[in-house]
Amino acid sequence: MDKEEYRKGLIEDLGIHFENEYSLPPLSARIFASLIMTEEDGLTFDDCLTRRGASKSSISTSLNLLLQMGFIKYFTKSRDRKRYYTVAAKDSFMVKKLSKALKQLENEEKMMGKLADYNEKFNPEKFKSSQKMKKIYMNCLKEQKDIFQKTIDQLNTLKE
């Protein structure tokens, strides 16, 4: 398998991954994968059009979605009116993904606390019998939150 075949296969695999992980439409996911995989500074609208073979409106809609989500950004070159799209470094998809997971852990922790409060007041036997299990689970949530926050902080320092 040559480099180009491998690259195309990887773009497809990444596209499927981004569809599943970020709920992106298929074309947006493939464009994002292409931007990650490009060896150029950025891709123009026409580059995306050529590489994906979709309609102009579909490409435009996909690029706008990725811009709104903060997955990509654009820049211009002097004496060139074209926009060049590239993966956004600030608020990168990695940081967004970890931030979303961190928020989910915080929500889970909050709901477990509410459940424990309810059981303590209205179902003391269940509250008492679940203390060990709850402690282990809450400790796991805390450790995951700490790891995610540490990773987010490290990624943010790389972007500065």
Residue pairs with C-beta under 8 A, 6 or more apart in sequence:
1 9
7 37
10 33
10 37
11 30
11 33
11 34
11 37
12 30
12 33
14 29
14 32
14 33
14 36
14 37
15 26
15 29
15 30
15 32
15 33
16 29
17 29
18 24
18 28
18 29
18 32
18 33
19 25
19 26
19 29
21 97
22 29
22 69
22 71
22 93
22 97
24 32
24 65
25 62
25 65
27 52
27 54
27 58
27 59
27 62
28 62
28 65
28 66
30 52
31 48
31 52
31 59
31 62
31 63
31 66
32 66
32 71
32 72
32 87
34 43
34 48
34 51
34 52
35 42
35 43
35 72
35 85
35 86
35 87
36 87
40 47
41 84
41 86
42 74
42 75
42 84
42 85
42 86
43 51
43 84
43 85
43 86
44 82
44 83
44 84
44 85
45 59
45 60
45 63
45 82
45 83
45 85
46 82
48 59
48 62
48 63
48 85
49 56
49 59
52 59
54 62
63 72
63 85
66 72
66 85
67 73
67 74
70 88
70 91
70 96
71 87
71 88
71 93
71 96
72 85
72 86
72 87
72 88
73 85
73 86
73 87
73 88
73 89
73 90
74 83
74 84
74 85
74 86
75 83
75 84
75 86
76 82
76 83
76 84
77 84
87 93
89 159
90 159
92 155
92 159
94 155
95 152
95 155
95 156
98 148
98 151
98 152
98 155
99 152
101 148
102 145
102 148
102 149
102 152
105 141
105 144
105 145
105 148
106 145
108 141
109 138
109 141
109 142
109 145
112 134
112 137
112 138
112 141
116 127
116 130
116 134
119 126
119 127
119 130
120 127
